[in-house]
Amino acid sequence: TSLQKTAGFVLFPVLTRRKTLCKHLIAMPSWTTLRQAAAGAQRERGVVAFPPEVHRGLSECIGRVTAVIDEPSACEAYATDLISPAGEVLALVSVDHAGLHHPEGEARACAALEALRGGVRATNGRSQATIFNFFVSAIEHLLNLQNLAKDLARVTKLLLRLSEEFIELNSPYLNAQQVDWICRYCLRVIETYATSGRGNVKSDTGALLSQEAVKEAYKEVRALLKMLTHLSSGNLHDAIIESAPADQAAALAAKMDIAHVVFTGLNTVIPLITDELLKFPKLCKQYFELLAYMLEAYPKKVAQLDGSMFATLMSTLEFGLKHANEIVSKESMTALGALATFQCNSVKASAPGLGAHMAPNAEGLSILGHLM
């Protein structure tokens, strides 16, 4: 095992970091043999040949070579050969509940997901279309597997990490149509997770589950927040503007409304972010950085949210303002400052601003007055 990990994470990465070396590798018969062996390891039934993470490292190194394949059809064929074996395994385990819950089936699913993560991590301008099209064709298998594996922590964690990395690493290469698909895909993953019952760290009696279960929920919910963070980045908005005709770009960006997608996703994720999960600094920081960015960048969208969603966001903002962590309180103050500035400027311009959301509470204070 140590030899396999050294090859997958030390030797092959060194060989595939430089384009000159990659051009030599692709012409070598031994490299073809390696690719065939990696594909065969996925298709074999029985005990997985080596640890799942080795599949990831090997797949990533093999995938990097696509950056030096000039012929589009040859690059597509190479990338397809890389991800198809894992895709075949995915299709099989996503409809076999009994097989998936057998240790052998779970190990195969983990190995396939790790191999796909490796392929996604190797995404570049030449292989992106093939990787993206694979996910389009495999979306139902991925969601079915997410449903079947709701009681399998390892499989769920890898599925969410795969989706998060896919969104992040494809973002620089997307066109408007692909952005629309990515947004819908992200929401389906989040909704499927929320309805699965995972992320709930308390039993029906209200007792806290094991520390291990809390840690699993933390990793999974953080992956969902990372997905939404990647959506909120400027890459997707720029992709719409740059790929659409100049006279249609603005209207198309407004129609897709990435901000609305992110707020909808947040509305689903926030109930999963319990006090127990907020004790994890990385998750807490991830959430409040995203909240601060969304309130600062899209205050008009915040003003248009329905009452319940707005109230949910404001309750989390109040929590952040009272938090002892410096970064969390700073991001919360940034978010509050952005809303206050928006409201002030709106009043000066005789615009509605936060509108009905500014209605006084029982103490006679508006939401901004209350938070301040």
C-alpha positions, 0 to 999 in steps of 0.5 A, spaced: 500 500 500 505 504 501 508 503 494 502 504 491 501 511 494 508 513 493 507 512 486 500 515 485 502 521 490 509 522 489 512 519 482 506 520 477 505 527 479 512 529 478 512 526 471 505 529 469 507 536 472 511 539 466 508 539 459 514 536 456 514 530 460 507 529 458 508 529 451 513 524 452 509 520 456 503 519 452 507 516 446 510 511 451 507 504 450 508 503 458 503 509 459 498 506 455 499 499 459 498 504 465 491 507 463 489 500 461 491 497 468 487 503 471 481 502 467 481 494 469 482 496 476 475 499 476 471 494 472 474 488 476 469 485 481 471 483 488 476 486 493 478 493 490 486 492 488 488 498 492 486 504 497 480 508 494 485 514 494 490 511 490 485 511 484 484 518 485 491 520 485 492 515 479 486 518 475 488 525 476 495 524 473 493 520 467 488 526 466 493 531 466 496 529 460 490 531 456 493 538 456 498 536 451 493 532 446 492 537 440 487 533 436 480 535 439 477 528 437 483 524 440 483 528 447 476 527 447 477 519 446 483 519 452 478 523 457 472 518 455 477 512 456 479 515 463 472 516 466 468 511 463 470 505 467 468 509 474 462 511 470 460 504 469 461 502 476 457 508 478 451 506 474 451 499 477 452 501 484 446 506 484 441 501 482 443 496 487 441 497 494 443 490 497 450 490 493 452 497 495 451 496 503 455 490 502 463 492 504 465 489 497 460 494 494 461 500 498 469 499 497 467 499 489 463 505 490 468 509 493 474 507 489 469 509 483 468 516 486 475 517 488 477 516 481 472 521 478 474 526 483 481 525 480 479 526 473 475 532 475 481 535 479 485 534 472 480 538 468 483 543 463 481 547 457 481 541 453 478 536 457 473 540 460 467 539 455 468 531 456 468 531 463 462 536 463 458 532 458 459 525 463 456 529 469 450 531 464 449 524 462 450 521 469 446 526 474 441 521 475 446 515 477 449 520 482 443 522 485 440 515 485 447 513 489 446 519 494 439 517 496 441 509 496 447 511 500 444 516 505 446 511 511 453 510 508 458 516 511 464 514 506 460 514 500 456 520 502 462 524 503 465 522 497 459 524 493 459 531 496 466 532 495 466 530 487 460 535 486 463 541 490 470 539 486 466 539 479 463 545 480 469 549 482 474 546 477 469 547 471 467 554 473 472 557 469 470 554 462 463 554 462 458 557 457 451 560 459 447 554 458 452 550 462 452 555 468 444 554 468 445 546 468 450 547 474 446 551 478 440 546 477 445 540 479 447 544 485 440 545 488 438 538 486 444 535 490 443 540 496 435 538 496 437 531 496 441 531 501 436 535 506 431 530 504 435 524 506 435 526 513 443 526 513 446 532 517 441 531 523 446 531 529 440 529 534 436 523 535 428 523 535 429 524 543 433 530 542 439 527 544 446 529 541 448 523 536 456 520 537 461 525 536 463 521 530 456 523 527 457 530 528 464 530 525 461 527 519 455 532 518 460 537 519 464 535 513 458 534 509 454 541 510 461 544 509 461 541 502 454 544 501 456 551 503 463 550 498 458 549 492 454 555 494 460 559 495 463 557 488 456 558 485 457 565 488 464 567 485 464 571 479 466 566 474 459 564 473 456 571 472 462 572 467 461 566 463 454 568 462 456 575 459 462 572 455 458 567 452 452 570 450 450 575 444 452 582 447 445 584 446 442 578 450 447 577 455 444 582 461 437 579 460 440 572 460 444 573 466 438 576 470 433 570 467 438 565 470 439 569 477 445 566 480 444 570 486 437 567 487 440 560 486 445 561 492 439 564 496 435 558 495 440 553 497 442 557 503 435 557 505 435 549 505 442 549 508 441 553 514 436 549 518 442 544 517 447 548 521 446 547 528 449 550 534 453 543 534 456 544 527 457 552 528 463 549 533 467 547 528 471 554 526 472 552 518 464 551 517 462 557 521 467 561 517 465 558 511 458 560 512 459 567 514 464 569 509 459 567 504 453 570 507 457 577 508 459 576 500 452 575 498 449 581 502 454 586 500 454 584 493 446 583 492 443 587 497 437 588 492 436 581 492 436 580 499 430 586 499 426 581 494 427 575 499 420 573 502 419 574 509 421 567 512 427 567 508 429 574 510 428 572 517 432 566 517 438 570 514 437 575 519 437 570 525 444 567 523 447 574 522 445 576 529 448 569 531 454 572 528 454 579 531 455 575 537 460 570 536 467 570 539 471 569 533 474 575 530 473 573 523 466 571 524 464 577 527 468 581 522 464 578 516 458 579 520 459 586 521 461 587 514 454 584 512 450 588 517 454 594 514 452 593 507 445 592 508 445 599 512 449 602 507 444 600 502 438 602 506 441 609 507 442 610 500 435 607 498 432 612 502 436 618 499 434 616 492 427 615 495 427 608 493 424 602 497 430 599 500 429 593 504 421 595 504 417 591 508 423 588 512 424 594 515 417 594 519 418 595 527 418 589 531 415 588 538 420 593 541 419 598 536 425 597 532 427 595 525 431 589 523 437 594 522 436 597 529 435 591 532 442 588 529 445 594 531 
